[in-house]
Amino acid sequence: MAEKTNPSFVGMSSKGDAVLGRVQLAPEVLEVIIGIATNEVEGVATTKGNFATGVAEKFGKVFHGKGVKTDWLDDKLIIDVYCVVQYGYSIPAVATDIQKQIRQTVFNMTSLETKEVNVHITGIDFETPAETE
């Protein structure tokens, strides 16, 4: 199995002779940033995790990076997001908003340019508010 290699330097290169060191960003941190950015978009019900994250969330643990997959291809960041959209929202509009939000947030927080942001809509949330008696 091929080992993933992620760039270890995030941010602008040093100017002149002022070399301060390098900044390393764990892939999990990037996934959390992307997950939070996705959930801030209006119309997104939730991101889709796996069975293990679902069980852990039942016990109160919150996974902000669930439903997010990052990959590096030729030193370019490719992001896949799996999410559920709330009923009544335009899926193309929500997907476009997710792409814009992720690109902007990742660039603002890490100075990384994204090559692709792929949005996978895995379902629609039909949940209605509980009726009060």
N, C-alpha and C positions, 0 to 999 in steps of 0.2 A: 504494500500500500504506500502510495506517495505521501510524503510529509508536506503539510501546508507550510509555506513560508510567508509570513506577513511582514511588511515593512516595519522596522522598529522605530523609525523616526517620524514623528508627526509634527507638523508646523513648518514655519518658515526657516530657511537656512540662515545661519549666522551671518551678520554683516561684518566685513573687514576681518580684523584679527581677533575679534571678541568671540572666542569659542567657549561656550558655557557648558557644553556636554550635549547629550542627546535625550530626547523625550521618548519614552516607550509607552505604548497604549495597548493594553490587553484586548484581545478580540471580544471578550465578554463585556467590556466597558462600551465598546462601539455598539454592540447589540442592545444594551440597555438604552443608550442614547436614541437609537433608531426606534425601539419599542415605545419609549415615552413620546417621541415625536409623532408616531403613528396614532397613538391613543388620544392625542390632542386634536386630531382632525374631527370636525363635526360630521357625524354619520357613521363613524366607526363604533361598532358595538364592543368588539373585543378582538384581540389577536389570538390566533389559533396555536396552541402549544401541543405537546405530546401527552401521553397518558401519565407519565411521571410528574410533569408540572401540574396537571389537573389534580392529581391526588395530593400533592404538596400544598396546593392552594386551598384545598378543603380544610387543611389544618392551619390556615392563616398565613402561610408564607406567600409573598407576592413576588412574581417573576416578571420584571419589566422587559426582559429580552426574549420572552417566548414568542414564537411565530416569526422569528427573524433569522435569516441565514445570510452570512457574509462570505464572500469568496474573492480572492485576488487573482486576476488574470493579466499577465504582462504589466504588473505594478499598477493596475487599475482596479478600483473597488466596484464589485458587483453585489447588489443587495437584493434579496428576495424577502418579501413580507407576505405572510399568510394571515388574513383577517376576515372578520364577519362584519357585514354592513347592516345597519338598522333599516327596518322596513320603512319605505316612504322616501328614501334618499336615492338620488340618481347615482347608479354604480359608476358610470364613466366619470362623473364629476368628482365623486369621493376618491376614486383611484388617482385621478390627476392631482387632487389636493394632497393626497398622501405622498405622491412622488415629489411635489414641490416642497412640502414640509420637511421631508427627510433630507433632500438635497441641501436645503438652506440650513437646517439644524446641524447636519454633519459638517458642513463647511464652516459654520460659525464657531462650533465647539472644537474642531480638530484641524481645520485648514486642509482637509482631504477633499479632493474632487472625486465625485462618483461617476463611473462610466455608465452604469445602468441601475435603475431602481425598478424592479419587477414586482408588481402588485398582483397577488393571487387572492381572489375573493372565494372563500371556501364555504360561505353560507350567508343566509339572511336571518336576522334576529326579528322574530315576529312578536316578541314579548310585549304584552300590554300592561299598563299600570294595574295593580291590584285594586279591585273594587272595594270601596269602604261601605260598611253597613251602618 
